[in-house]
Amino acid sequence: MSTIDRYVTKEIIKHFAIVLMASIGIYLSVDFFENVDKFINAGLPVSQILIFFQLKLPLITAQITPVGILLAVLITFGMMNKNNEIIALKSGGMSGYHFLRPILFLGLLISVSLFFLSEILVPITISKANEIWRRDVKNYTLTSTQKNIWFKGRHSISHISYFNPKDQTISGITLNYFDQQFRLTRRVDAAKGKFIQGQWVFYNTMEQVLNPNTGSYDVEFQDEKVEDIDFLPEDLQRVAKKSEEMNFQELYQYVQDVEAEGYDATPYRVDFHGKFALPFACLILCIIAIGITLRKNSSQGLSVTIIYGITVVFLYWISQSFCLSLGYGGILPPIIAAWTANFIFACFAGFNLLNAE
């Protein structure tokens, strides 16, 4: 690696660390003030609050990294432009494309690091943080192990085989109701349930009711039945196993298990491909950043260049979220939904780079 490459790499890493720390500080501050009332009401000690936010740090870092590396490249080359360093290097016969070598190396390194961060550390820490939130802050009586969710209500215990967080439907439902002596008085099994206009509607149900005279259970089958139960989709949303709580092997196995049982695992399949697409975005954003800063006719200041970069990030997240939504809804195949935004912005990065000279 040449002296110039080492200099550029060192400056980008320095600015990346500064942007990352500032962004994490802002993120944690906003998150704290949004939830401070919930912490106080739950009587959570300061030490537990600090542990909660420490456990969220890896996920926050993973989410901010693509933005951080883009801004770091923009700031580095913006400062070099401001100090006429790039003009001096070009006057010495160096092409602007020479700077691609350290940028591509750094972008690839950060993409790989982000993948392993999301793969190894994030699932462990965010699972523990969510557990603190559910157990100590919200005091939920819901428990989950991947797709199996248990809910303990008043004189009832319910089991849900699978909850689809995108369309808020539940599958494989069993509702058990008990009397004061903890004797099973009623059981409802349903193939599927959906939350409609403030109430749960179950389909293809089998209801067993204890007959006090005979001690046996009377069985009734219904195509559709409204049932009054104690939990809402929002409660299941918080307790259901999330994609970021699983590494790619666990998520892949989870998808296989869900589909083997006949349930729709499309949202999790989209998230599976997204685990590979998001780290790769770091490399694409690095190339876009160098294309912006190396434009020959660019006379704007550093602040305008940064605004361009923030606009690019904003458009990327909008595009990515839109494509993922189409994937969740089954309009696009999962792999297409996860990678479409990357493909579009990779084309933009190439076009922008070709016009940089």
N, C-alpha and C positions, 0 to 999 in steps of 0.2 A: 504494500500500500504506500502510495507516494505521500510526500509531506502535505500537499494540498488536500488529498483525500482524508488524511488523519485530522487535519484542521477542520474540514467541513463536518466530518463525523462527530468530532468532539463538540463543536458548536451546536449541532442538532441535538445531541444527547443532553447537553446542558439546558437548552431551551425547552426540550421535551420534559425534563424533570421539573422545571419551574412551572410550566403550563399544567402539568399533571398535578402537582401539589396544590396549586391555586384552585384548579377545578374541583379537586377532591374536597378542599376546605369549604368551597361554596356549596357543594352538593351536601356535605354533612351538616352544614349550618342550616340550610333550608329544610333538610329532613328532620333535624332536631326540633326546630321551632314548629314544624307541622305536627309533630307527635308528642311534644313535651307535656301537653295536657293529659294525654293517654298514659304516659309514664307516671305522672303525679297521681292520677286516679287509681292506677294499679298499685301504687305504693312501691314502685320499683326502686331499689337502692342505686346510688350513683355508680357503684362498681359494676352492677349488672348492665346499666345503660352503656357504660364505656365498653364492656365486653360485646354488647349487641352491635355497636357501631364498628368495633374492631373486626368483628366477623363479617360485616358488610363491605369492608374495604376491598377485598379481592374482586367482588362483583362490580363495585363502582369503578375500580381501576380498569377492568375489562371493558366496561361500557364507554369509558372516557378515552381510552387509548387511541382509537382511530382519529378522534378529534384532536387529541394532543399531538400526535405525530404530524398531522397536516399543519397545524399552527406552528409547530417547531420548525418545520422546513420553511414555511412562509417567513417566519421571523428571521431565521438564519440568513436566507438569501435576500430578504428585504434589507437587513442590516448591511450585508455585503454590497448590495446595490447602492444603499445610501452612502457608504464609504468609498464608492467607486472601485471596489475590489474586483468585481466581475468585469468591469470595463478594462481595468488594467490587465487582467488575465487574458481577455479576448484580444487586447492589443498585442500581447505577446504571442499570439497565434493559437491560443487554446480555444477550442470549440466549446460552446455551452453544453453540448452533449457529454463532455468529459465528466460533468458533475453527476451524470446518471449512475456512474459506477458506485460511488459511496451511498447514493440514495437508494439504489436497488438493493445493495447489500444490507443497508440498515432497515429498509422496509421489509425485506424478506426475514431478517432476524426478528423484528418485532412481531411480524405475522406468526412466525413459528412459536415465539414466546407467549403470545396471546392465546394461541391454540392450547398450549400445555397449561397455561394458567387457568383457562376455562375448563380444561379437561381434568386437572388434578386437584387444584386448590379450591376453586369456586364451588363445586358440588358439596364439598365437606363443610366449608364455612357458612354458606348460605343456608344449608339445611339446619345447622345449629342456630343461626340467627332467626330463621322462621320458627323454629321450635320455641325459642325464648318469647317471640312475639305471640304465638298461639297459647302457650302455657302460662306465661307470667303476666302478659299485658292484656290479652283478650279473654283469658280463662276459658278457652274452649274445651268442651267435653268430647270433641271430635278427635279421633285418632286415625292415622292412616299408615299403611305400609304399601307404597306404590299405588296400585289401582284399587285396593280394598280399603274402604272407608267405613269406620264404625262410629255410630253416634248414640250417646246415652242421653235419653230424655227423661221426663218424669214418668216413671213406671213403664218405660219402653226402652228397647235396644234395637237399633236399626243397622242394617248392613247394606252397603252399595258396592257392587262389583266394579263399576266404572263410571266416572264422571267426565263428561266432555265439556271442558270449560268454554269452548267457543260458541256452541249453540245451547249451553246450559241444560243439557239433558243428562239423565242418569239411567243406568241399565243394570239389570240383575239385582232388583231391590227386594229386600226382606225386612218386614216390619214386625217386631215381636212386642206384644203388650202383656203386662203382668198385673196381678192383683197385689194386695198388701202382703200376702204370704208368698210372693214371688212365684205364683203359679201362672203358667201361660194360659191366658184367657182368649187371646185372639192373635192370629198371624195372617199377614197379607204378603203374598209373593206377586211380583209384577215383572214383566219382561223389560218395560221401559217406562220412564216418567219424564214429564216436561212441565216446567213452571209457566203457567198461562194465567195472566190477569190476577196475579197475587195468590194463586193456589196451585197445588201440585195435582196434575192429572196423570193417572197411571193407566197403562194399557196392557191388555191380556193378563188380567189378574186372577189369582186364586185366593179366596178368603176362607180361613178356617176359624170358626167361632166355637168356644167351649159351651157345651150344653150342660148346665148345672144339674139337670135331672138324671141324665144318663152317664155323665162324665166323659162322653165322647165328643168329637168335634164335627160340627156341621160344615160341609164344604160347599162353596158357591163360586162359580166362574163368571167373570164379567169381561166384556171387551174394553170397557172404559170405566174408570172409577175415580172420583175426586176424594182425596185423603187429606185430612188435617194433620200435618206433622210439624215438628218444632224447628226445622232448619230451613234456611233459604239458600238460593244459589250462591249468594255472596259468602256464606259460611263455608260452603264446599269449595269455592274458589280459593279461599285462604288456606284450606287444609289439604287440598289435593296436591299430589306430588307434581312439582313443576319441572319443566325441562332443564332449567339451570341447576337443579339439585341432582342431576344425573350426568355422568360422563357419557361419552358417545357409545361405549359398549353397553352400559346399562340402559340407555335410551333405545338403542337398537333392539335389545332383548325385550324391553318393555313393549315396543311397537309389535314385535313378533307375538308376544303373549296376548296382547289385546286383540290383535287381528285373528289369532288362532281361536279365541273365544267368541268370535263373530261380531266384535264391536268395531266402530269406526275410529281408527287411530290417525286420521289424516293430520290433525294439528300437531301431533307429536312427530310425525314423519317429516313435516315441514320444518319443525324446529331441529330435527336431526341434521338435515342438510344445511340449515342455518348455522350450525356449529362450525362448519367448514367455511361457509361463505363469509361470515363476519371477520375472522382474522385476515382473510385474503384482501379485504377492503383496505387494510392499512397500506399494503403495497400500492394499490390503485390510487389512493389519496395522496401518497408520496409523489407519484408521477404527475398527478394533477397539480400539486403544489409547485413542483419545479417548473412545470410548463407555464404557470401563471407568472412566476417571478423572473423567468428568463426571456419573456417577450421583449423583442428589440425595441418596439415602439411604446413600451410601458414607461410613462412618466409620472405615474401616480406615486404617492407617498406610501410609507409602510402601513399606515392605518387603513388606507383604501385597499391595499393588497390583502390585509387580514380580513376585511369585510368581504372581499371576494371569496376567501377561503371559508369563512363561516357560512356564506350563502351556499357554497358547494356542499358543505356538510349537511346543512338544513335540507337541501334538495335531495341529497342521498338518503337521508333518514326518511323523508316523505316517500320517496320512491320505494325504498326497501319495505317500509310499513305497508304501503299499498299493495305491493306484490305479495307479501306474506299474507295479507288479508284475503287476497284472491286465492291463495293456496289453502288457507284454512277453510274457505268456503267451497273448496273443490272445483273452482273455476279453472285454476292452473294446476298442472302436476306439481307435486312437492318440490322436486329438484329444480324445475323451471322457476317456481315462485321464489325460491331461496337465492337463485343466482342471476335473475334477470337484471336487478339493479346493478350488480357488479359488472355484468356484461355491458350495459349501457354506459356506465361511467368509465369502464376500461376503454371503450371506443372514444369517449370524450377525452380521456387522458392522452390517447395516442394522437388524436387530431390536434389537441392543444400543444402537445410536444413538437409535432411536425411544424407548427407555426411559431415556435418559440424563437427560432433563428431569424 
